[in-house]
Amino acid sequence: MAEVVSVRFRTAGKLYYFDPLDFDIKKGDHVIVETARGMEYGTVIGERREVAEENIVRPLKPIIRIATAEDDEKEADNLAVREDAYKICKEKIAKHGLPMKLVEAEYTFDRKKLMFYFTADNRIDFRELVKDLAAVFKTRIELRQIGVRDEIKLLGGVGMCGREFCCHSYLHEFAPVSIKMAKEQNLSLNPANVSGVCGRLMCCLKNEEETYEELNKTMPGVGDTVKTNDGFNGEVVSINVLRQKVRVVIEIKDEKEIREYNASELYFKKNSKKEREVLSEEDRKALELLEKQEREDILETEREAEEERKEMIGDNASGSERKHYDRKKEGSKSFDNQGKKKERKEWKDGKPDKNKSDKKKGGNNPQQKNGGHYHNNRRESRPRHNGEE
């Protein structure tokens, strides 16, 4: 067991463990910590507590100090300056005509790194943009492509319920959501009613999933035939899951009447295969697309979470954790590493392989296509001392 405090660097952001040392740290205090990307200004979310070793990534970095008044002023200045950085970057994007939407700009606390978050439908070649930005800000530049859910999480807003978005207010990690959750809660399966502003299934469907699953075990479905405790047989026309009330159509002397019963007053056989709502072909396809996007988002979120973890706490994970991560990536080799292996093989005896060298001159070399640089969406640039990129 190790004593830790949880620190967050943005509203509803991911939580990270740090060693509190001998500081008298309380919930809500601002602290200065060192991360893999530099000095950061964070907020303590919980009191000191002990956590099992398997839940900690070693080495556990310590709190450097509790934020002073000067630190608070510097952080406020960083927030103000990043607005100017956002405007400049937006102008540069328009200048280069890149099909990307800038979401947010962010400085590290020590201003040694400036990050820009953007969304785009496809991969973007932004090397020239990075050069322009590095020349303007004279610091390390990083452009990071994010998903639509992360965009809404950063920007915030108000949902159809009238409250602030869950992801922006308290949800620090996205949970998998499915159409089944909407069915369990007896919601209309119209895609417009079960999707949020981001165009994905609403995160709040997950909040009451377990409660509805438990309550639905004792409830019939709409259209089921039931027998009441007063001896009538009838068909269910509506249910109220939270109140455990069921409205049943019964027949008395050739006349139909609707009566309301408690779920405990009915006898029925659960028909789990019965559809509660008939969907149009258009709605069915839209719902299938939402579920497909949901699965893709989960995989993308896991990848981004791993990258963020490496960025914040470094790549010094314990052997077991690194092994676990490598196992997930088994079978996929980086293009860069493959290139290095080929190069070592060619020059093994001090003589390059003539045939392979000739192949590199052809048009199938991706390095040649990209102007001598490997293309990815996390390209960083550091300005040289002579002012050129």
Buried (B, 14 or more C-beta within 10 A) or exposed (E): EBEBBBBBBBBBBBBBBBBBEEBEBEEEBBBBBBBBBBBBBBBBBBEBEEBEEEEBBEEBBEBBEBBEEEBEEBBEEBEEBBEEBBEBBBEBBEEBEBEBEBBBBBBBBBBEBBBBBBBBEEEBBBBEBBBBBBBBBEBBBBBBBBBBBBBBBBEEEEBEEEEBBBBBEEBBEBEEBBBEBBBBBBBEBBBEEBBBBBEBBBBBBBBBBEEBEEBBEEBBBBEBEBBBEEEBEBBBEEBEBEEBBBBBBBEEEEEEEEBEBEBEBBEBEEEEEEEEEEBEEEBEEBBEEBBEBBEEBBEBBEEBEEEBBBBBBBEEBBEEBEEEBEEEEEEEEEEEEEBEEEEEEBEEEEEEBEEEEEEBEEEEEEBEEEEEEEBEBEBEBEBEEEEEB
